[in-house]
Amino acid sequence: DTGVSQDPRHKITKRGQNVTFRCDPISEHNRLYWYRQTLGQGPEFLTYFQNEAQLEKSRLLSDRFSAERPKGSFSTLEIQRTEQGDSAMYLCASSSILTGVFGYTFGSGTRLTVV
Amino acid sequence: AQTVTQSQPEMSVQEAETVTLSCTYDTSENNYYLFWYKQPPSRQMILVIRQEAYKQQNATENRFSVNFQKAAKSFSLKISDSQLGDTAMYFCAFILDYKLSFGAGTTVTVRA
């Protein structure tokens, strides 16, 4: 078990470009979460999957954002037409129904810089 | 909605000394969980300690302990015998169902 993996670790993009991030959860975890962390702040919830179903989306997730989890394994978070305000750390976490809240494991995040 | 407030942006402590981080939260729920997470420069959030709201006994994990005051909605973290490796950002977090709500964090610097 290698924990929650996120790729890439860093991404610099020009305003207006599309970017996609990937998250590989712990293999036996059926719940997956995306959070966004801006500089000097705590992470904020973006969205939640149970298996392949996206069960909740935060109002922070504008129409430019889309997340998928095909086949209930890895997940992708895509941002279209990036804006400077999208610059942040994007954290992925996973857990299982069995461990519930105590099994929450975070990845190391993808740091996005929009120039 | 749940809110979490950490009023200390930065704390500095001498190695081997004790430091206490404060956290208050607001919720109308009765059954919930509280956590303290550590985020070192490597960026990965690491769970430090957790507290179930239905438990009156304060949680302890080695050098880390909490003071949970449910009526006051207060959840402070005490780090005893501080070590250089404790230098990190510390976040207080509240969880209901599956969603974590975090405070803004406190940067802890341990001085040699």
Interface residues (C-beta under 8 A of the other chain):
Chain A: R31 Y33 Y35 G40 Q41 G42 P43 E44 F45 Y48 E56 M89 L91 A93 S95 V101 F102 Y104 F106 G107 S108 G109 R111
Chain B: V4 Y33 S42 R43 Q44 M45 I46 L47 R50 F91 A93 I95 Y98 K99 L100 S101 F102 G103 A104 G105
